[in-house]
Amino acid sequence: MSIQRKLEDISFISIQKDKSTAYSALLSDILVKSRSTADVQAVLRSAVNETPVVARQVLSELVKSLKDADFPDPSVLQSLLRASLEVAQPRGVTFEEQVTSLRNHLADLLEADEDWKEAAQVLMGINMDSNHTNEEKLSVYIRIVRLLLEEEEAGQAETYYNRAALLIHSTSDKTLQLQFKLCQARISDFGRKFVEAATRYHELSWVADIDEEERTNALSAAVTCAVLAPAGPNRARVLASLHRDERTALLPHYNILSKMYLDHIIRPSEIQGFEATLRPHQLARIAQSSSDKLSSALSAGSIDDSMAEDRDRDLNEGTSTRTGPSTVLDRAVMEHNLLSSSKIYNNITFSGLGALLDLTPGAAETMARKMIEQKRLRASIDQVERLIWFEARTDDEVAQGKAGGLGDVDQEEEETGAPFTKRWDMQIRQTASNVELIVQRLGEKGLLPPHAPMTVH
């Protein structure tokens, strides 16, 4: 007997309960035998034209049958879910609960197939303006954010993240709260707010409710974001916090973290392994602004005849022709090396800084100028002599780079009245402190003979 004939027979049933039972039995028979999407749609079109009570009961039974059915080929189940939605969605207000269940089930299948974007779009079709609790809305929004971030769709993900942020206060569900915090960290990561992202990842790495592997991944992500962050006091605090975390010593990128924390110059060859682990958005290329290009050109050309000979000699000796960093990582390393050079030198020429950063002298000056303007570098520029003079950090600024921002307690310094003498004394003190730290580390690892001293005086 054809489907149409069976539907005609059902239409003559007068009792609603018997009619809904007949529709459900017919759908179950189709799901077991033919699994035809056309037949399912034909039955649903007939059922939704019945009374709302019958229609809801038939759709509810179909949703339950699709969840419980065992389909060897998931694509068949996806087709049946899409076919059911095609009929029910136009009357979504009447069948809101059933449509939501169908969409969640379809999204589960798409997510299992790693079709992140399509799964997110299916969830976006759920009507959130009616009978859903705040917790249900929050769960859907967070899931959409997570799926979109897997697809690198950060812009659209931020829209749904902002919606979730309005509802997060309304739940006490720890799982949802942790998922939201992870979304916060990842949104900051994708938005290149690396200091904020590193802080949030590091906080998550301490949460005991998260699996050990996930905590390690969060800690590794925190290190990556800290390395990519713009050089300056904010990054120094994050680096200090991570460097003092004993767990980071077990990570593959601890060497880069340690060099940045200790203000060591980093060479291009040292970051190749680190660069290979970065995600596409962390490898994004950056374009130099037109104002920076003009500034670099003017800086390179704003010299008098007495300096032309020096400039020509620099060019003949193979001075770099790069006018700026090309990637986020490139910029982070250049800014770090510039900040590190301020701890080593009292002053440096534009050409010398350019050689250190692999930039033209004018571009090196431009980078230094921007960092000075943003208060991330304490220095002054002498354009006549083509020199950058670095200023010594104050005690407060040194303390800002320490974990917690507390610095050393009861630290006194003799007032000599000579700034360069004070700076020299500070450099000696820092060097001695670093040597003592190395000796202590060697002692802890048992690499020193028993009679070796454990402190440096």
N, C-alpha and C positions, 0 to 999 in steps of 0.2 A: 504494500500500500504506500502511495506517495506521501510526502510530507504535507502537501496541500490538503489531501483527503483527510489525513489525521487531524489537521488543524480545523477543518470543517466539522468533523465529528466532535471535537472539544468545544466548539462554539455553541453546540446545541445543549451543552450541560448547563443546568440552571443554578445548581448549588455552587457557590464560590469556592468553598473548601475543596470540593471534588474537582473543580476546574483547575485550581492551582496545582493540585496533586497530579492531574493528568498532564499539564504542561511540564512539571518537574520530571515525571516519568519519561516523557518523550525526549527531553534534553539529556537525561541520563542514558537513554538508549543510543542517542546520537554520539555521545562522548565515548561510549564503549565500542560501538561498531564503526561508523563512518568517520567520525570526528571532522565532519564537513563544516567549514565556517559558514557556508551559504545556508545550510540547514539550521545551524544555531541562530543565525541572524533572522531567518524566516520565523522561527518559533518566538524569538524575543520581540520581533515587530508585532506579532499577533498578541503576545502577552501584555506589552506595554499599553495596548489600546483597551485592555480590560480595566476594571476598577483599580484604583491605587493599591488597595489591599492585596489583590491577586498579583498585580505586577511586582510589588515589592517582595512578596513571598517567593515568586518564581526566580527573580534576580538573586535573592539571598541564597536559594538552593543551588543556583548555578555557580555563584561565587564559592560556596562550600565544596561543590563537586570538583571545580577546577583546582582548588587548593589540595584536595585529597587525592586527585587522580594521579596515576603514575604514567608519565609520557616518556618513552625512550628517547624521543627527539624533542628537546626543549623548544625548537622553533615552531612546532605544531601548537604547543601550549601558548606561545607568544601570539600566534595568528588567531587563536580562539579568543584570547584576552582582548586583542585589538578589535576583533569583530564585535565582541560584546560591548566594548566601549563605544564603538561607532553608533550603536543603536541607543545605548543608555545615556550617553553624554548630552545630547540635545535636551533631555529632560532631567538634567543633573540636579535641579532643585528638588524634584520629587524623589529621585533615587540617589540622594547625596551619599548616604552611607555605603551603598553598594558600589557606586562609582569610585569612591575613595579606596575601597578594598581592592577593586580591580586594578586601579592605578598603582597601588602599593605592591601588589603581586607582580605586575608587569615590570615595575622598577627593580624588584628583587632579581628577576630573570636577566634583565639588561645589565645590572651591576655584576652579576655572576659572569657574564660574558665580557666584562670590562668595557662595555659601551657606556662610559660615564656620562657623556653629554646627553645622549638619548634618554638615559635613566633620569637625569635631572629634569629634562623637559617634560617627561611624563609626570613627575611629581609637581612641576609647576602648574599643571592643569587642575590640581585639586583646589576646590573653592574654599578659601580660608576665611571668608567673610561671614560665615554662619555658625553652625552648631558645633564648632570644635573648641575644646578647652585651650587655654594658653599653652599648656604643656604639650598638647598634640601639635599645635602650630609650631612651637619651638622645635620639636623633634623633626618635623618636616623641613623647616628652614635650615637647621643645622645639617641635615642630610644633603640637602641641595647644595649648600656651600661646600661640603666635603667632596661631592661628586664633581662639581665645577672646578675645584682646585686640582683634582686629579687630571682634568682635561686642560689645565693651565688657563682656564677662563677666569682670571682673577677679577676683572672688571665687573662681570655679572655676578660673581660670587660675593663681592663686597655689598651689592644691593641687598642680597638676602641675609648677609651677615648683619647689616644694619637693622633689618627687621627682627632678627633673633636677639640683638642687643637690647631691644625694647622689652623683650619678654623674659630674659634670663633671670631677672630678679624674682619672677613668680614661681620658680620651681626649686624644690629641695632635692631633686634627683641628682645624685652625685655623678652618674654616668653622663647625663646631659651637660652638667656643669664642666666636666673634664673635656667633653667633646667641644664645647664652646671655647674653652681656653686654648685648645689645640687649634681651632679655627682662627682665634685671635692671633696666635703666633704665626700661622701660615699666611694669613692676610697681610700682616706686617712684613713677613719675608718677601712675598710677591710684590708688595708696594715699595720694596727697597728701604724700609725702615728697619735697618739691620740691628741697630742697638736695641730697639724695643723688642724685635723678634728674638734676639739672643737672650734677653732677660726672661721673656715668657717661656722659651724652650727650657732654659735652665731651671725655672721654677717647676715645670712639669716633670723634669728628670728626677725630682725628689719625691714625687707623689707615690706613696706606697701602694695605692690601689691599681696602679698601672703595672703591666707585665715588665719583667726585668729587661727584656729585649726592647720594648717600646721606650723604656726610660733611657737605655743606652742610645737609641736612635735620637731621642730628644736632646740628650747631652751632646751628641755629635753635631746635630743641627745647630745647637747654641754656639759651638766652637766655630762652625762654618760662618754663621752670621756675624760673629764677633770679628773674624778676620776680614770680612767684606765691609764692615762698618767704616764710616769716615773717621779718619784719625782725629783725636782730640780728647778732652777730659772725659766725656761720656763713655767713649770706647775704652779708655784706660780703666775706668771703674769696672766695666764688664770683663775685661781681660784679667784684671786682678782677681775678681771673684771666681772666674773659671780656672785660673792658674792655681789657686789655692784649693780647688776641689781635687782631692786625690784621685778620683775616678778618671779625670782627663788624661792622666799619665798613661793609661791603657789604650787611649784612642790613637788611630794611625796618624792624625794630624797634630799631635801634641808638640812636635818640633816647631811647627809654624806658630802655634799658639805661644810657646815659650819665647821664641825669638821676638815676637811682637810685644809681649809683656815686658821683656827685658830691654826693649828699644834697640835691638840689634838690626843692622842693615840686612835686608833680604834681597838676595840675587834672583834673577829670573829663573835660573835652573832649579832653585829650591822650591818653586811653587808649581812645577809641572805636574807632579803627582796629585797635589791638592786640586789643581784646575780640572783634572780628569774626573773628579767626583762631583763637580758642581752640576746643578740642574739647569735646564735651558734658560729660565728667567734670571739665574744668577750669572749666566754667561752673556747676558744681553749686551750688545754693542751700544756705546754712547757716542753721541755726536757732539762735537765741540760747538758751542754757541758762536754766532757771528761776532758778538762783542769780544769774546775771548780770542777769536782769530785775529780780529783787528788789533786788540791789545798786544798780542804776541808779535804781530808784524811791526807795530809802532815801537815796541820795546827793542826789537831786533834792529830797527833802523834809527832809533833815537840816540845816536852816538856821534860825537864830533870827529873831525879829521884826525885828531891825535890818537883816537882809539880804533880807527879803521884798520890799521895794520894788525892790531891784536885780533880783531874780528876775522880778518882774512886768514890769519894764521890758524885760528880755531877751526875754520871751515876746511882748510887744507889738511888739518890733522884728523879729519873724519868726525867732526861734531855731528850729533844726531840731527836728522831732518824732521823728526816727529814733533807735531805741534800740540799734542795732548794725549791723554790716555784713550785707549780704544774700547776697553770693557770695564765693567764694574770692578772686577778683580784687579785689573791693571791700575785703575785709579786708586783703589785701596792701598795697594803696595807702594805706589809712588808717594802718596800722602804719608804713609807710615815712614818711608825712607827719608822724606823731607823732615818729618818730626824727629826722627832718630838722629839726623845730622845736626839738629839744633842742640842735642845733648853732647855731641862730640866736638863741634867747632864753635869758636867765638864768632866767626864770620866766614862767608864763602862767596866766591864770585858767581855771577850768573852762569858763566860758561862751566865752572866747576860743578855747580848744582845741576846744570843740564847734563853733564857727563854722568853724574851719579844717578839721575832719574831717566836717562836715555831720552832727553827732550832737547829741543833747541834752547839756547839761553833765554830767549824771549818767553817761550812757553813755560820754562822753569820759574821765571820771575812771576808770570801770571798766576801759576799755581800757588806760589808763596803768598802773593798779594791776596788771593781769595781766602786762603786759610787765615791770614792776619785779619782781614775784614770780618771773618766769621768767628774771631776770637778763639781759633783752634791752634794758633801758633803765636808765640810771643816773639816778635822780631820787628825790625824796621828796615826799610829799603833805601839805599843810597844809589839813586839812578845815575848820578854824576860819576861816581867811582865804580858803578856796576857791582855793588856789593850788597849782601843781605847780612845784617848784624842781628845775631840771636841774643835774646835777653834771658837771664837766669830766672828759673822758676822760684816763686816764693814758697815758704813753708806750707801755706794753705793749698797752693796748687799741687805740691808734691803729695799732700795728704789726700787730695781728691782722687789721685790715682791708686790709692790703697783700698782694699776691700772694706766696705762700710764707710769709707771717706773719713776715717778717724785719724789716720796718720800715726806717728810715734808719739807716745806720751812723754811729757817733761823733756822735750828735746830743746836744748839751748845751743846757741851759736854765738861765738865771740864776734863782737862788733869791731871790725878793723878799719872801717871807713874806706876800704878799697874794694870796689865791686868785683874786679877781676881776681883779687886774692880770695875773696869769699867764694867765688865760683870755682876756683882751683881747689880750695879746701873741700867744697861739696863734692867735686868729682873724685877726689881722693877717698872721701868717706864712702861714697857709693861703690867705688871699686873694691875697697876693703870689705864692704858688706857683701858684695857679690862673691868674692873669693871665699869668705867664711861660709856662705850658703853652699858653695860647691863642695867644700871640705866636709860639711855636715851631711850632704847627700851621699858623698863617697863613704863616709863612716856608716851611715844607715844601711848601705848596701854591702858592707863588709869588704870594701875595696882598699882599705887602709891597713897597714901593719899595726899591731897592738900598741907600739910605742909612738905612733904618729899623733901629733897634737890635733885636737878636735876643734880648736878655735884659732882665729887669726887676730893678733894684737897689733 
